[in-house]
Amino acid sequence: MSATRNEADVIVIGGGIMGTTTAFFLRQRNRSVILLERGLTGQQASGVNFGGIRRQGRALPQLAMANRALRTWQRSAELLGEDVEFLAGRPYARVLSREGRRAF
Ligand SMILES: Cc1cc2nc3c(=O)[nH]c(=O)nc-3n(C[C@H](O)[C@H](O)[C@H](O)COP(=O)(O)OP(=O)(O)OC[C@H]3O[C@@H](n4cnc5c(N)ncnc54)[C@H](O)[C@@H]3O)c2cc1C
């Protein structure tokens, strides 16, 4: 019977995009990680979103992070060994509900 390892450098709670990427990049930095997910990874918001990395219409302070996210997703195949169906270059259609007002 194998022993269960129940300690790690970092314990991450929640296996959505935030938790799994945190765990992934911690492992890349040679930290041991335990990821606790109460159900299935990606079963909540991370599994049902539109998959967009919006850069237009963002508050300027958010743009650097959006650009960094795009660069990271573009490296999916290199980082994960598969492209996770990431497709670049599909802009959002912006819906105008009323003059001067935007609905995303
Ligand atoms: C319809 C929709 C469309 C969206 N479109 C976009 C988009 O185009 N672009 C974009 O960037 N964002 C989009 N988002 C937002 C994006 O999906 C979320 O910001 C992101 O997925 C949040 O990730 P998360 O890991 O924080 O949360 P979640 O994906 O919700 O993951 C949290 C996880 O924690 C687990 N958990 C919770 N409590 C516990 C506990 N006590 N113990 C163990 N596990 C626990 C849950 O089971 C879940 O799996 C969209 C969201 C929705 C709902």
The ligand as an SDF file (V2000), in Angstrom:
LIG
                    3D

 53 58  0  0  0  0  0  0  0  0999 V2000
  -21.0300   32.5340  -19.0750 C   0  0  0  0  0  0  0  0  0  0  0  0
  -19.6320   33.0200  -18.7490 C   0  0  0  0  0  0  0  0  0  0  0  0
  -18.8410   33.5210  -19.7580 C   0  0  0  0  0  0  0  0  0  0  0  0
  -17.5600   33.9940  -19.4930 C   0  0  0  0  0  0  0  0  0  0  0  0
  -16.7510   34.4340  -20.5140 N   0  0  0  0  0  0  0  0  0  0  0  0
  -15.4590   34.8000  -20.2580 C   0  0  0  0  0  0  0  0  0  0  0  0
  -14.5810   35.1680  -21.3140 C   0  0  0  0  0  0  0  0  0  0  0  0
  -14.9400   35.1690  -22.4990 O   0  0  0  0  0  0  0  0  0  0  0  0
  -13.3180   35.5370  -21.0040 N   0  0  0  0  0  0  0  0  0  0  0  0
  -12.8620   35.5400  -19.7030 C   0  0  0  0  0  0  0  0  0  0  0  0
  -11.6910   35.8670  -19.4810 O   0  0  0  0  0  0  0  0  0  0  0  0
  -13.6870   35.1800  -18.6860 N   0  0  0  0  0  0  0  0  0  0  0  0
  -14.9480   34.8070  -18.9360 C   0  0  0  0  0  0  0  0  0  0  0  0
  -15.7770   34.4290  -17.9080 N   0  0  0  0  0  0  0  0  0  0  0  0
  -15.2350   34.4990  -16.5610 C   0  0  0  0  0  0  0  0  0  0  0  0
  -14.3340   33.3050  -16.2710 C   0  0  0  0  0  0  0  0  0  0  0  0
  -14.9410   32.0970  -16.7210 O   0  0  0  0  0  0  0  0  0  0  0  0
  -14.0560   33.2660  -14.7850 C   0  0  0  0  0  0  0  0  0  0  0  0
  -13.5260   34.5120  -14.3570 O   0  0  0  0  0  0  0  0  0  0  0  0
  -13.0640   32.1780  -14.4340 C   0  0  0  0  0  0  0  0  0  0  0  0
  -13.4090   30.9440  -15.0130 O   0  0  0  0  0  0  0  0  0  0  0  0
  -12.9920   32.0600  -12.9150 C   0  0  0  0  0  0  0  0  0  0  0  0
  -12.0890   31.0270  -12.6500 O   0  0  0  0  0  0  0  0  0  0  0  0
  -11.9080   30.5250  -11.1720 P   0  0  0  0  0  0  0  0  0  0  0  0
  -10.8840   29.4370  -11.2180 O   0  0  0  0  0  0  0  0  0  0  0  0
  -11.6680   31.6890  -10.2890 O   0  0  0  0  0  0  0  0  0  0  0  0
  -13.3480   29.9680  -10.7400 O   0  0  0  0  0  0  0  0  0  0  0  0
  -14.1100   28.6070  -11.1260 P   0  0  0  0  0  0  0  0  0  0  0  0
  -13.9070   28.2010  -12.5410 O   0  0  0  0  0  0  0  0  0  0  0  0
  -15.5080   28.8080  -10.6670 O   0  0  0  0  0  0  0  0  0  0  0  0
  -13.3880   27.5250  -10.2630 O   0  0  0  0  0  0  0  0  0  0  0  0
  -13.5170   27.4670   -8.8560 C   0  0  0  0  0  0  0  0  0  0  0  0
  -13.4240   26.0030   -8.4780 C   0  0  0  0  0  0  0  0  0  0  0  0
  -13.3130   25.9370   -7.0580 O   0  0  0  0  0  0  0  0  0  0  0  0
  -14.0580   24.8150   -6.6390 C   0  0  0  0  0  0  0  0  0  0  0  0
  -14.3570   25.0470   -5.2290 N   0  0  0  0  0  0  0  0  0  0  0  0
  -15.1060   26.0500   -4.7120 C   0  0  0  0  0  0  0  0  0  0  0  0
  -15.1350   25.9440   -3.3820 N   0  0  0  0  0  0  0  0  0  0  0  0
  -14.3760   24.8680   -3.0630 C   0  0  0  0  0  0  0  0  0  0  0  0
  -14.0180   24.2690   -1.8470 C   0  0  0  0  0  0  0  0  0  0  0  0
  -14.4480   24.7500   -0.6670 N   0  0  0  0  0  0  0  0  0  0  0  0
  -13.2060   23.1770   -1.8800 N   0  0  0  0  0  0  0  0  0  0  0  0
  -12.7780   22.6920   -3.0570 C   0  0  0  0  0  0  0  0  0  0  0  0
  -13.0730   23.2210   -4.2560 N   0  0  0  0  0  0  0  0  0  0  0  0
  -13.8780   24.3090   -4.2400 C   0  0  0  0  0  0  0  0  0  0  0  0
  -15.2690   24.7800   -7.5410 C   0  0  0  0  0  0  0  0  0  0  0  0
  -15.8540   23.4890   -7.6040 O   0  0  0  0  0  0  0  0  0  0  0  0
  -14.6520   25.1920   -8.8790 C   0  0  0  0  0  0  0  0  0  0  0  0
  -14.2560   24.0730   -9.6720 O   0  0  0  0  0  0  0  0  0  0  0  0
  -17.0580   33.9590  -18.1520 C   0  0  0  0  0  0  0  0  0  0  0  0
  -17.8720   33.4280  -17.1390 C   0  0  0  0  0  0  0  0  0  0  0  0
  -19.1190   32.9620  -17.4390 C   0  0  0  0  0  0  0  0  0  0  0  0
  -19.9640   32.3680  -16.3080 C   0  0  0  0  0  0  0  0  0  0  0  0
  1  2  1  0
  2  3  1  0
  2 52  2  0
  3  4  2  0
  4  5  1  0
  4 50  1  0
  5  6  2  0
  6  7  1  0
  6 13  1  0
  7  8  2  0
  7  9  1  0
  9 10  1  0
 10 11  2  0
 10 12  1  0
 12 13  2  0
 13 14  1  0
 14 15  1  0
 14 50  1  0
 15 16  1  0
 16 17  1  0
 16 18  1  0
 18 19  1  0
 18 20  1  0
 20 21  1  0
 20 22  1  0
 22 23  1  0
 23 24  1  0
 24 25  2  0
 24 26  1  0
 24 27  1  0
 27 28  1  0
 28 29  2  0
 28 30  1  0
 28 31  1  0
 31 32  1  0
 32 33  1  0
 33 34  1  0
 33 48  1  0
 34 35  1  0
 35 36  1  0
 35 46  1  0
 36 37  1  0
 36 45  1  0
 37 38  2  0
 38 39  1  0
 39 40  1  0
 39 45  2  0
 40 41  1  0
 40 42  2  0
 42 43  1  0
 43 44  2  0
 44 45  1  0
 46 47  1  0
 46 48  1  0
 48 49  1  0
 50 51  2  0
 51 52  1  0
 52 53  1  0
M  END
$$$$
